Amino acid sequence: MRLSEDKVRRIAERLHDELEQRGLLSYKEPSGTQRGAGRAARVKQIYDFIVADLGQEDDIDAEVDRVLETYSREIKGTERDILFRKHKEEIARKRGYIL
């Protein structure tokens, strides 16, 4: 994963707070729960979604690496970057993943 767990957590918290501040997130705290417990649970759901999405992209990257390893010659530099991007877009499209 390209992002650390701490960075993903901060992104999830910031996303939650921005959505709440803009009025795009509404909820009621369940009675009998500690103040802020609902926020923590919602942030955790956002965090889990981001981690799962990054995991899907890592899987696509690994598949692209396997495809590039099948080439008969070693590919380096700009050529590799171009082929990597091309194959990544193709594999993502086949899987229904939006980059």
N, C-alpha and C positions, 0 to 999 in steps of 0.2 A: 504494500500500500504506500502511495506517495506521501500521504499525510500522516502525521503522528496522531495517536489517540487523543492527546490533549488538544491538538488543533481541531480535530473533528468535533470534539465536545464543545469547544468554544464556538465553532460555526453553528452547531445545533442550538446552543443557548442564544446566540445572537439572532438566528432565524426565528426562533420561538418568540423572543422579546419584540422583534420588529413586527412580526405578524400580529401579535397582541396589541402593540402600540397603534398600529394602523387600523385596528378594528376588524381584522380579517380572521381572527381566532377568538372564538367565544366558547366559554365553558362555565360550569358551576362546580365549585369545590364540593365534593361529597361531604355530607354532614358527618361529624365525628372524626374527620381526618385532620392531621396536623397541617398548619398553614404552610403552603409551599410544596406539600407532598405531591399535589396534582401537577404542579409545574415540573417537578423533577421527573415524574412519570412521562409527561409529554415530551420533555427534552430527550429522555432516554429513547422514546419511540423515533424521534427525528434522528438521533444519533445512530440507532440501529439501521434505519433506512439508508442513511449516507454510507455507512460501513458496507452494507449489502451491495449498494450501487458501485462503490469503489471495488469491491470484490469481483463483481461481474466484469468490470473493465479490466481488472488484472487477469481474469481468465481469458478475455479476448486477446490481451497483449501476449499471454503465454502461447495461445494458439497461433498468433501471427509469427512469433519467434520460431515455432515448430515448422511453419510453412516456409519461412526464410531459410531454415537449416536444410531444406530439401533441395535448394538450388545447387547446381553442379559446381559453381565456383563461389568463392568467398565474396560477400558483398559488404562494402565499407562506405563510410562517409555519407555524402548527400544521396547517393543512389540508394543506400539502405534506408535512409529516412523517408525517401519518396515511396519506395516499395512498402515499407512498414505502414505508412499512412494509408496507402491504397488498399492493402490487404485488411487493415484494421477497419476501414470504412465498409468494405465488402462483408466482412464477418459480422460486424455490428448490425448491418442492414439485414442479413440473413437471420440473425437472432432477435430482431425487433428491438434492438438497443439503440437509443438515441445518444450520439456523442455530443 
